Amino acid sequence: MSRHSNNVAVSSNHQRIGQEHEISFQPIATLTLNDQVVQILRDAILTGKLTPGMRLNETRLARELHMSRIPLREALHRLEEQGLVVSVPRRGRFVVSLTEEEVQKVNSLRLILETEALILCRARLGPNEDAQLAKLVYRWEENIKGMVPAKAAELDLQIHRTIWNFSGNEYLAKSLTSLTVPLFAYRVIRKLNVERKRWGENTHLPLLEFVQGKSQESAKEIMLRHLRFGWDDPERFSSVVVGDQPKL
C-alpha cells in the first residue's frame, strides 16, 4: 500500500494482534493514512484492547491493518511521543506500563522539579501568561466531571506544561515533559477508568493562585497536595518531604 494512500482497510472481525491477543477494530471515517492509524491504535490502547506491557509486533500490526510497515512505524513513533508506546532497545515497542514503584519514583522527581517550576513561573508571570494559564485552569474546573478520561488527561498535561514553559528554563520544561508523558498516559490506561471520581475532584486552582502570588503556602506544599489527589505516597522516594533519608 502506498505511503500516501488516504484510506486503510480495517477488519471488523476478531483477529490476532500483538502477542496472542484477540482484537476487533471498527472502521472509521476517511483521514490521512498516518492520522487514521494513530487514531485506531490510540483508541485500542485507551480502551484496553491493547493492554499495558503488550509487545506491538510491526509485522502482525501491518498485516492486521492491511498496510505497509513504513507508515505504521511512523504512527508508532507518534504514539511514542504521546507516551502511549515505549521503545525498548533490541526488544521492540510496547504499550506503556509502569509499576507502582516506578510511578512513585517519577512522582518523587516531579515533586522536586515542579516545585522549582512553580517558583520560577511565579517570578516571571506577566499579564499574558496569567491569562493563558487561567483560561486552561478554569476550563478544567468547569468541565472536568463531564470529560472523557483521555481528553481530561490531555488538558491536565497541558496545564502543567504551560507552567513549565513559563518557568523560563527550557531544559526544565523538556526534562519534565520527557519524565511525565508516560505517567500521564499510564494514568489514562490504568487509573482514570477506575478512579475517575477521585481524579475528577482534583483541582489546579492552588497552582494558579500560587503563581499569581495569591497563596501563602509554599510551592512544595501545594505540589505535594496536588500529587496526592491522584497518587498514593508520591513522595516516597524523595528526601524533600521526609528529611535526609527517603522513606524506602
Legacy VTK file of the C-alpha trace (Angstrom):
# vtk DataFile Version 3.0
C-alpha trace
ASCII
DATASET POLYDATA
POINTS 248 float
0.000 0.000 0.000
1.266 3.482 -0.870
2.508 5.699 1.950
0.302 8.485 0.640
-2.898 6.469 0.430
-5.850 8.150 2.097
-7.592 5.008 3.223
-6.783 1.959 5.306
-8.928 -1.136 5.466
-9.654 -2.423 8.936
-11.169 -5.814 9.641
-14.351 -5.859 11.704
-13.783 -9.466 12.761
-11.824 -10.556 15.834
-8.271 -11.257 14.721
-4.892 -11.569 16.365
-2.660 -8.561 17.001
0.353 -8.103 19.264
1.071 -11.344 21.128
-1.720 -13.912 21.452
-4.436 -11.249 21.859
-7.793 -11.086 20.090
-8.589 -7.570 18.809
-11.563 -6.183 16.917
-11.121 -2.845 15.120
-14.088 -0.811 13.879
-13.932 1.050 10.543
-13.539 4.818 10.866
-14.030 7.825 8.620
-11.545 8.716 5.890
-8.428 10.501 7.204
-4.834 10.649 6.091
-3.293 7.215 6.431
-0.986 8.215 9.267
-3.688 10.009 11.266
-6.093 7.120 10.816
-3.613 4.517 12.038
-2.652 6.670 15.039
-6.325 7.032 15.946
-7.030 3.309 15.596
-4.067 2.260 17.737
-4.582 5.036 20.276
-8.236 4.030 20.753
-7.208 0.378 21.080
-4.740 1.281 23.845
-7.071 3.603 25.741
-9.949 1.130 25.641
-7.817 -1.789 26.779
-7.837 -3.769 23.532
-4.071 -3.386 23.571
-3.109 -3.914 27.196
-0.268 -2.292 29.195
3.035 -4.048 28.556
1.885 -5.756 25.346
4.536 -6.026 22.656
3.499 -4.336 19.401
4.651 -6.622 16.604
5.012 -4.479 13.478
4.577 -7.386 11.066
1.334 -8.524 12.659
0.015 -4.983 13.025
0.767 -4.221 9.364
-0.994 -7.395 8.269
-3.982 -6.685 10.529
-4.332 -3.133 9.216
-3.624 -4.141 5.589
-0.810 -1.633 5.179
2.947 -1.426 4.788
5.286 -1.181 7.749
6.688 2.278 6.874
3.543 4.349 7.683
2.843 2.009 10.599
6.291 2.731 12.019
5.621 6.470 11.664
2.333 6.071 13.556
4.038 4.120 16.346
6.654 6.861 16.600
3.878 9.430 17.093
2.372 7.263 19.820
5.797 7.165 21.483
5.780 10.971 21.528
2.346 10.851 23.181
3.686 8.472 25.832
1.369 5.612 24.945
4.115 3.459 23.445
7.657 2.856 24.661
10.624 1.535 22.700
12.942 -0.974 24.350
16.352 -1.469 22.624
16.678 -4.894 20.934
13.187 -5.884 22.095
10.782 -3.634 20.182
7.856 -1.377 21.056
5.393 -1.960 23.877
2.231 -0.377 25.234
3.326 1.797 28.154
3.283 0.097 31.537
4.674 1.297 34.874
4.974 -0.500 38.191
3.705 1.236 41.318
7.312 1.749 42.413
8.172 3.378 39.097
5.143 5.665 39.455
6.303 6.704 42.926
9.839 7.372 41.706
8.585 9.548 38.847
6.309 11.479 41.199
9.148 11.991 43.678
11.103 13.705 40.903
8.028 15.665 39.853
7.738 16.971 43.398
11.238 18.445 43.155
11.150 19.695 39.568
7.581 21.012 39.515
8.137 22.842 42.788
11.006 24.662 41.058
8.818 25.295 38.000
6.075 26.852 40.163
8.553 29.186 41.865
10.135 30.273 38.572
6.727 30.710 36.908
5.574 32.907 39.787
8.639 35.138 39.391
8.141 35.544 35.633
4.343 35.581 35.239
3.098 38.520 33.189
-0.466 39.530 32.230
-0.476 37.474 29.003
0.893 34.382 30.681
-1.533 34.812 33.569
-4.500 34.991 31.206
-3.358 31.964 29.216
-2.840 29.780 32.270
-6.043 30.941 33.970
-8.073 30.078 30.851
-6.809 26.493 30.948
-7.331 26.103 34.694
-10.879 27.436 34.596
-11.695 25.163 31.658
-10.592 22.263 33.857
-12.598 23.399 36.885
-15.775 23.921 34.868
-15.689 20.804 32.704
-13.677 18.068 34.420
-16.593 15.994 35.708
-18.052 15.656 32.228
-14.831 15.000 30.333
-13.865 11.632 28.936
-10.630 10.402 30.560
-8.380 10.854 27.513
-9.462 14.483 26.988
-9.155 15.231 30.697
-5.630 13.837 30.757
-4.664 15.979 27.745
-5.902 19.131 29.476
-4.222 18.119 32.744
-0.874 17.754 30.990
-1.422 20.991 29.052
-1.879 22.946 32.302
1.299 21.540 33.784
3.279 22.068 30.569
2.153 25.697 30.459
3.565 26.263 33.949
6.811 24.523 32.982
7.151 26.602 29.822
6.515 29.819 31.752
9.385 28.936 34.100
11.777 30.397 31.551
14.013 27.321 31.745
13.534 25.267 28.607
15.706 22.458 29.975
13.474 22.137 32.998
10.406 22.034 30.739
11.978 19.395 28.458
13.039 17.257 31.406
9.564 17.336 32.918
7.913 16.549 29.591
10.161 13.549 28.978
9.681 12.344 32.547
5.920 12.715 32.850
4.342 11.965 29.463
4.452 8.172 30.054
2.989 8.745 33.530
0.034 10.761 32.242
-0.571 8.164 29.525
-0.346 5.329 32.031
-2.899 7.048 34.201
-5.386 7.156 31.357
-4.941 3.443 30.731
-4.830 2.122 34.280
-6.110 4.819 36.629
-8.763 7.100 35.187
-11.287 4.452 34.305
-11.301 3.007 37.839
-10.611 6.146 39.865
-12.463 8.743 37.833
-14.444 10.209 40.721
-11.326 10.708 42.834
-9.398 12.147 39.906
-12.296 14.439 38.968
-12.149 16.037 42.417
-8.623 17.258 41.763
-8.148 20.991 41.243
-5.496 23.152 39.646
-6.648 26.352 41.336
-3.962 26.210 44.087
-1.259 26.047 41.401
-2.756 29.059 39.613
-3.144 31.040 42.844
0.453 30.342 43.808
1.963 31.605 40.550
-0.373 34.624 40.746
1.103 35.420 44.178
-2.209 34.863 45.982
-1.180 31.871 48.124
0.661 31.830 51.449
1.541 28.148 51.121
4.912 27.015 49.829
5.273 25.619 46.323
6.326 22.299 47.844
3.175 22.050 49.973
0.942 22.868 47.021
2.687 20.451 44.677
2.643 17.614 47.198
-1.085 18.027 47.863
-1.754 18.144 44.134
0.125 14.897 43.530
-1.645 13.204 46.436
-5.001 13.751 44.729
-4.151 11.166 42.103
-1.385 9.020 43.554
-0.629 7.210 46.779
2.557 8.213 48.619
4.053 10.257 45.723
6.903 11.493 47.943
8.106 8.035 48.930
11.411 8.276 47.059
12.078 11.941 47.794
14.024 13.446 50.692
12.311 16.816 50.120
9.469 15.913 52.465
10.784 13.192 54.728
14.207 14.640 55.569
17.689 13.464 54.653
16.667 9.823 54.179
13.969 8.820 51.691
11.132 6.682 53.046
12.013 3.441 51.220
LINES 1 249
248 0 1 2 3 4 5 6 7 8 9 10 11 12 13 14 15 16 17 18 19 20 21 22 23 24 25 26 27 28 29 30 31 32 33 34 35 36 37 38 39 40 41 42 43 44 45 46 47 48 49 50 51 52 53 54 55 56 57 58 59 60 61 62 63 64 65 66 67 68 69 70 71 72 73 74 75 76 77 78 79 80 81 82 83 84 85 86 87 88 89 90 91 92 93 94 95 96 97 98 99 100 101 102 103 104 105 106 107 108 109 110 111 112 113 114 115 116 117 118 119 120 121 122 123 124 125 126 127 128 129 130 131 132 133 134 135 136 137 138 139 140 141 142 143 144 145 146 147 148 149 150 151 152 153 154 155 156 157 158 159 160 161 162 163 164 165 166 167 168 169 170 171 172 173 174 175 176 177 178 179 180 181 182 183 184 185 186 187 188 189 190 191 192 193 194 195 196 197 198 199 200 201 202 203 204 205 206 207 208 209 210 211 212 213 214 215 216 217 218 219 220 221 222 223 224 225 226 227 228 229 230 231 232 233 234 235 236 237 238 239 240 241 242 243 244 245 246 247
